[in-house]
Amino acid sequence: GLRSLLDEGVLADLTLFLRGNESSTGDEEVTHSAKDEVRAHRAVLAGVSDVLRAKFAGTFSDAGGSTWEPEVGSAEAWHWTLRWIYGHEDALPPSLLVEVLLLADHFQIESLSAGILAYPMDDIAEEVVCHLLQAWACPEVLGALARRCVPLVVHSTDVWNAMWDSRPQNVALFARFVPVLCEMDRL
């Protein structure tokens, strides 16, 4: 099946060069190692994402190239996402949940986004919020996640400490869902 196509690289027509395992914004200098290269199939990727379909079938200058270096996301998040696309049923580690959701949203992989948003958060809310505060983007999809997780962890010292090292838009996302008696209290 599809799993073996990814695992063995059979009939692959694309090599993805993935960034290191830190969340990527696209601004970092990148060096590659063998584990950062993944052989994949344009048709499979295009089958789950209209964005990737447009990229590989469109008139972009690199549409027909044999390599692609995604501009966002860590190698670890991409490896998990690719395994999911190819039908592997690996558990999504809480440490990757926010970044995989960002990739799914960025590339419009709607079924993956929906699955992540339906994931039970009660036991992992604190870790998720800490990752929300460090996320490389703050699209609206993170609001749905924050709405569920932030009220559960407002008394966590770790979360408040993480907030001080976060970008303003991430802090605003967090603050938006802190429960208050009235909006004046939020200020």
C-alpha positions in Angstrom: 0.0 0.0 0.0 0.9 3.6 0.4 2.9 3.0 3.5 5.4 0.9 1.7 5.8 3.5 -1.0 6.9 6.0 1.6 9.0 3.6 3.7 10.8 2.2 0.7 10.7 5.2 -1.6 9.4 3.1 -4.5 8.4 5.2 -7.5 9.1 8.4 -5.6 9.4 11.5 -7.9 10.2 14.1 -5.3 12.9 14.5 -2.5 11.9 16.7 0.4 14.8 18.4 2.1 13.5 19.1 5.6 14.8 21.6 8.2 16.2 20.7 11.6 14.0 19.8 14.5 13.5 23.3 15.7 10.3 25.0 14.6 11.1 26.8 11.4 10.1 30.2 10.2 11.9 30.0 6.9 14.6 32.5 7.9 17.3 30.1 9.2 20.4 28.9 7.3 19.8 25.2 6.6 22.3 22.3 6.4 21.0 18.8 5.5 21.7 15.4 6.8 20.5 12.1 5.4 17.6 11.9 7.9 16.4 15.3 6.6 15.7 13.9 3.1 12.5 12.1 2.4 11.5 10.5 -0.9 7.8 11.2 -1.6 5.2 11.2 -4.5 3.7 14.4 -5.9 0.4 12.6 -6.6 0.0 11.5 -3.0 0.8 14.9 -1.6 -1.4 16.6 -4.1 -4.2 14.2 -3.2 -4.5 15.5 0.3 -3.8 19.2 -0.2 -5.1 21.6 -2.8 -2.2 23.9 -1.9 0.3 21.1 -2.8 -1.7 20.2 -5.9 -1.4 23.8 -7.1 2.3 23.8 -6.3 3.1 20.6 -8.1 0.7 20.9 -11.0 0.8 24.7 -11.5 3.1 27.0 -13.3 5.5 27.7 -10.4 9.1 27.7 -11.4 9.9 24.6 -9.2 6.7 22.7 -10.0 8.5 20.1 -12.0 11.7 19.9 -9.9 12.9 16.7 -8.3 13.4 18.4 -5.0 11.4 20.6 -2.6 12.5 22.3 0.6 9.4 23.3 2.5 9.7 26.8 3.8 8.0 26.1 7.2 8.0 23.3 9.7 10.6 21.2 11.5 11.8 17.9 10.1 10.2 16.1 13.0 6.8 17.6 12.2 7.1 16.9 8.5 8.1 13.3 9.2 5.0 12.7 11.3 2.8 14.5 8.8 4.1 12.6 5.8 3.7 9.3 7.7 0.0 10.3 8.4 -0.5 11.2 4.7 0.7 7.8 3.7 -1.6 6.0 6.1 0.6 5.3 9.1 -1.3 5.5 12.4 1.4 6.8 14.7 0.2 8.6 17.9 0.7 12.3 17.6 3.1 13.4 20.3 1.8 16.4 22.3 5.2 18.1 21.6 4.3 18.1 17.8 0.5 18.8 18.0 0.7 22.5 17.5 3.3 22.4 14.7 1.5 19.6 12.8 -1.7 21.6 13.1 0.1 24.6 11.7 1.4 22.5 8.8 -2.1 21.1 8.2 -3.6 24.5 8.2 -0.9 26.1 6.0 -1.2 23.4 3.4 -5.0 23.0 3.8 -4.9 19.3 4.8 -8.4 19.6 6.3 -8.9 16.1 7.5 -5.7 16.3 9.5 -6.7 19.7 11.0 -10.1 18.3 12.0 -8.6 15.2 13.6 -6.2 17.3 15.7 -8.9 19.7 16.8 -11.0 16.8 17.9 -8.1 15.3 20.0 -8.7 15.2 23.7 -6.7 18.0 25.4 -7.4 17.8 29.1 -4.3 15.9 30.0 -1.9 17.7 27.6 -3.3 21.3 27.8 -0.3 22.8 29.5 2.2 21.4 27.0 -0.1 22.5 24.1 -0.4 26.0 25.4 3.4 26.2 25.9 3.8 25.2 22.2 1.1 27.7 21.2 3.1 30.4 22.8 6.2 29.4 20.7 4.4 28.7 17.4 5.9 30.1 14.2 2.5 31.4 13.1 -0.8 32.3 14.7 -3.6 31.5 12.2 -7.2 31.4 13.3 -7.0 27.6 13.6 -4.8 28.0 16.7 -7.7 30.0 18.3 -9.8 26.9 18.3 -7.0 25.1 20.1 -6.4 27.9 22.5 -10.1 28.2 23.3 -10.0 24.6 24.6 -6.7 24.6 26.4 -6.0 28.1 27.9 -8.8 28.0 30.4 -7.4 24.7 31.8 -4.0 26.1 32.5 -4.3 29.7 33.5 -2.8 28.9 36.9 0.3 27.2 35.5 3.5 29.0 36.4 5.3 27.2 33.5 2.7 28.7 31.0 3.1 32.2 32.4 6.9 31.9 32.3 6.7 30.7 28.7 4.6 33.7 27.9 7.5 36.1 28.7 9.6 34.5 25.9 6.8 34.6 23.3 6.1 36.9 20.4 3.3 39.5 21.0 0.8 37.8 18.6 1.2 34.5 20.5 0.7 36.3 23.8 -2.4 38.0 22.4 -3.8 34.6 21.4 -3.2 33.3 24.9 -4.7 36.4 26.6 -7.8 36.2 24.3 -8.9 33.0 26.0 -7.9 33.7 29.7 -11.2 33.5 31.6 -12.1 36.9 33.1 -15.3 38.3 34.8 -15.4 41.1 32.3 -13.4 42.3 29.3 -12.0 45.2 31.4 -10.2 42.7 33.5 -8.3 41.3 30.5 -6.5 44.7 30.1 
